[in-house]
Amino acid sequence: MRRMRSLRFLDGQRLLAAGVDPENGITELLFDLGAALRLWADRSEPVDVWTLYKPNGRVLLIRSDGLYSHERGTAAERWRVRA
């Protein structure tokens, strides 16, 4: 229920910026009408924090251990550390 209320608050807002902490995968999203959203997951085991499906067919996955994958949607994930 809380998640749905939060998402309704973002309805119609445009994403301006996103930042990811490479140590833990905590992500902050900033929106044009002033909203900010922080996303994270329990770090006891690696889990996906968020997924972005891009128009070009690539998928960006951010994991709770700070690793990411940015591959075509039809390819297997390749987990990388941000340099």
C-alpha positions in Angstrom: 0.0 0.0 0.0 2.8 2.5 0.9 4.6 1.7 -2.3 1.5 2.4 -4.4 0.9 5.8 -2.7 4.6 6.7 -3.4 4.3 5.7 -7.0 1.1 7.8 -7.4 2.9 10.8 -6.0 5.5 10.4 -8.9 2.8 10.1 -11.6 3.4 12.8 -14.2 6.8 13.8 -13.0 9.8 13.6 -15.2 13.0 11.8 -14.1 15.9 14.4 -14.2 18.8 12.5 -12.7 19.8 9.1 -11.1 22.8 8.3 -8.9 23.9 4.9 -7.7 26.3 4.2 -4.8 28.6 1.5 -6.2 29.3 0.2 -2.7 25.8 -0.9 -1.9 23.5 -0.2 -4.9 21.5 2.5 -3.1 19.9 4.6 -5.8 18.5 8.1 -5.6 16.2 9.3 -8.4 15.4 13.1 -8.7 12.3 14.4 -10.5 11.3 17.7 -12.0 8.6 18.7 -9.5 11.0 18.2 -6.6 10.4 14.6 -5.6 13.3 12.4 -4.7 13.1 8.6 -4.4 15.7 6.4 -2.7 15.8 2.6 -3.5 17.7 -0.1 -1.7 17.6 -3.7 -0.7 18.8 -5.9 2.2 22.5 -6.6 1.6 22.6 -10.0 3.2 22.4 -11.6 -0.2 22.6 -10.0 -3.7 19.2 -9.1 -5.1 18.0 -6.7 -7.8 17.3 -3.2 -6.5 15.8 -1.9 -9.7 15.6 -2.7 -13.4 15.3 -0.2 -16.3 14.1 -1.4 -19.7 15.4 1.0 -22.3 13.8 1.7 -25.7 16.9 0.4 -27.5 16.3 -3.1 -26.1 19.0 -3.0 -23.4 18.2 -3.6 -19.8 20.0 -2.0 -16.9 20.0 -4.0 -13.6 21.3 -2.7 -10.3 22.0 -5.2 -7.5 22.2 -4.7 -3.7 25.9 -5.5 -3.7 26.6 -2.6 -6.0 27.2 -4.6 -9.2 25.3 -3.8 -12.4 24.4 -5.4 -15.7 23.7 -3.5 -18.9 22.9 -6.0 -21.7 20.4 -6.6 -24.5 17.2 -8.0 -23.0 17.8 -11.3 -24.8 21.3 -11.7 -23.4 22.3 -13.2 -20.0 23.3 -10.8 -17.3 27.0 -9.9 -17.0 27.6 -8.5 -13.6 30.2 -5.7 -13.4 31.7 -3.3 -10.9 31.6 0.4 -11.6 35.1 1.6 -12.4 
